């Protein structure tokens, strides 16, 4: 939320949130002397307790790794949250309504009681969905899971459930726990028809709970089990609510966050079953977006988990990228996958981490790949990853005949904007050199095309946005006399190579 949280509200959160209770959910604390508790530090490996909590002071400190702070600092570090997010999380937990200052005015945030009610509704719904998966009515759902290689233990680990047929099964259960119709609608679990009747949003679907980074259920994703009504979407997610924003959550993040922070690697797949398949194959850093493309809010989450310290305004350097870890996207090799890669390319400029793409040549997603080749198939796929920049450049050349002069020139026009968009100067020089090699053109021509795109501020076009050759944004302006001469020289080289061959370097 925009604006700074009022200082007195932050102080109230810090005072009401008992540090021993918050820390105690992650660390087994024992008496460490008068006014002190101790345990094993959650931030580094140790066998002898060096992590101390002093409840009366509201502080914690580890004498082993040197980390320390108050309850807000602990929530920030353990859950990889920003300061504001940590305060908001604790405020909802202890019942403090936050106020935000913006432009000299004070705005009220979501009522803490409302947030807690919506979270509680989701918790009850999650448990209810999981119970329904064991009923006879859910046989089709269980068959779906079994057919994709997931047993009941896997379903339980990922919290998979089932929403039965019927208009208001879940609504009636939640009403029995005291939830109002307004709360049912605001939670996104139910909708309201034109007649005013409340109905369940999820019906006859397998259900995956979507948790925030703290592990709280904030939404759900459901897959249609029957193809009888093709007008019903195959996948359906919770709509935007006060606690669920699809651009700010990653499915599986609550399960993967510790390993992501430890290994400095994150694998981004496309679906819920892909996350399950990856984790069960030993790739426990896999997450998926929830019904939306990987965007800037996801970048913020990933950077924080990786400890990524890129400075997008200055441009990152190769050394920083090596220290920043790695992000691996799994895309299909078709046009949709190329478009997704171009979007990821745009976001890559905000990372210090190295970004890669892993593509299965036959178009199999990770879940299908595991079914066909076994548990080692997904790790092998990730081992064949290629740098994102290389993937995007090669994708722009994939449908061109580079054995012809026209194909090579068009390839230069298509790929130069991609190379020009690389902020890391060392990488830009290297990919300019590689582009020349892939096209079979002199390096100087690739350098000139890339520099022309830099001057014009060109960006790579998505597949459906590509312009005809004569109108492509990568072309230099014909009004520039120097570039006009260079173009004519290139035309001579391409069209009359025997003449160009007789011209020595000293004649140019």
ABEGO torsion letter per residue (X at the ends): XBEBBBAAAAAAAAAABBAAAAAAAABBBBBAEBGBBBBBBAABBBABBABBBBAAAGBBBBAAAGBBEBAAAAAAAAAGBBAAAAAAAAAAAAGBBBBBBBGGBBBBBBBAAAAAAAAAAAAAAAAAAAAAAABAAAAAAAAAAAAAGBBAAAAAAAGBBBBBBEAAAAAAAAAAAGBBAAAAAAAGABBBBAAGBBBBABBGBBBBBBBBAAGBBABBBBBBABAABAABBABBBBBBBAABBAAABBBGAAAAAAAAAAAGBBBBBABAAAAAAAAAAGBAABBBBBGBBBBAAAAAAAAAAAGBABBAAAEBBAAAAAAAEBBBBBBBABAAAAAAAAAAAAAAAABABBBBBBBBAAGBBAAAAAAAAEAAAAAAAAAABBBAAAAAAAAAAAABBAABAAAAAAAAAAAAAAAAABABAAAAAAAAAAAAAAAGBBAAAAAAAAAAAAAAGBBBBBAAABBBAAABAABBBAABAAAAAAAAAAAAAAABAAAAAABBAAAX
